[in-house]
Amino acid sequence: MLGHEGVGVVVETGERVTRTRPGDRVLLTFTSCGRCLTCRDGRPAYCDDHLPLNLLGGRRADGTATVRRGSTELNAHFFGQSSFAREVLADERGVVVLPADLSDDELPALAPLGCGIQTGAGAVLNVLRPRPGSTLVVTGAGAVGLAAVMAARMTAVSRIVVVDRVPSRLQVALELGATDVVDTREHTITDGIRAATGGRGADHVVETTGVVPVLDEVIDALAVGGCCAVVGAPRTGSRAGFDVPKLLPGRMIRGVTLGDSEPETFLPFLVEAYRRGALPLEKIQARYPFEKINEAARDAADGVTIKPVLIF
């Protein structure tokens, strides 16, 4: 049972829970151990136990199952939650309390903050932190890439360049604030970026596709001192090939997980940005009743919908 960007109302809490109480409206996001060095340093996205707690284990931290079919224990607890369900068992460290005055219509719109939006926005705001007048390139105009575009609009960058091959998504990127788009059906990525940046190349890149040849091309298109934040995840064992001497003039490649986010601090910031209109999430969403989950999955795969949100 998957599902990893839940939002809802707390029904019951464990006796040691202090962050939330029944009746709170909450976002669900990734969990973390809270004890390792990176957690204590305020960087829970790089928790020593991130994979077993969120992606691979399917059980609580103590090894017990969260779901049973009769007497058979089943693996669930994906992303510390498995939120494709009317009731979810979530870890306290993966729960963020929302403002009490949110309307019923606002609540579903915020669900993608739990993973995709904080990943793209965090790559820009927490990691790259573009300086005034710089250029930022986003490869891939899905939810993560478009979150990066929306976040870049909150900064003083001079140009936001979006690379994709789906015209409808490039159009959405322009509506969200991209200054330039590169359609890879018509241009190579490197040529398109250089044309959009006056030949200089990109100061900052958010690579969301997870396609290794795309990564190779955007590294070639970095300006001197530029940084590429690698967000997209190709399959394990993937290898990129790039000209190492080109890195010597200060070019950098930085891996990023979940936007380097500390959710209890960063997600309320994003909620406030949404409420004041700086993060127009509704422009990339379509809502579906949960019974139409297969239709939502098809629409996402076909590019009809950028971010499906399932409603119970």
C-alpha angles and dihedrals in degrees: 000000000000133000120130111181105063131167128181148106126305111245101177138356135206119253094256097046113118105162098071143012137203113294096031117130107229146181119226119218139153121313132222140189097251091212109074123091096261093048091050088048091058096255104109093160086076095047114155088237098042096121099047093041096047115016117013111029105059091198141082118278089261091057098252122134123251097202134041134186102207105308094338116103115224130199115243131127091109110180086003091294122046092211100187086104141080090240123034133191106218135176117248092236089058095053124090120187116231128213111282093228096062113129121236089249094053095052100073091045090064097055096094090059087080094075124342100041096044088047095056097035093044093051087061103035102033103031115021097030093185117220123230114285096018128127126241126196124197119196112204124030098219124117094288094047094046090049086057089052092051091048092048088056087063090060134064098255115145099214134024112194120191123197123201142123100229110090095204091055092047088053091053088050090056091048089053094053110278110149095201138016131202116209105204091204087070106027140029113251094242094048092045093051093046091049091050093048098045092256095300099104132226123316091197133018131189107198108198105159101080088217108136097210088054089054091050091053097048091049087056088052096053117120120231106288091015124145130213115205107206108212104150115088118219120191118294113277096030113150128203125206122212140153103270096199088061088067093060096081089068100281112151140197116204127185114219131192121195092342092295083278132172095203100204088060105028101043095056087051090054092046090055091047089054093049093052092048099253093113106043097190093166090072092068100037140086122183125223132182108249090247087068094056092125091053089049091051092049092048091051092048092048093048093244091120125031097198120011115201117200118215125204 
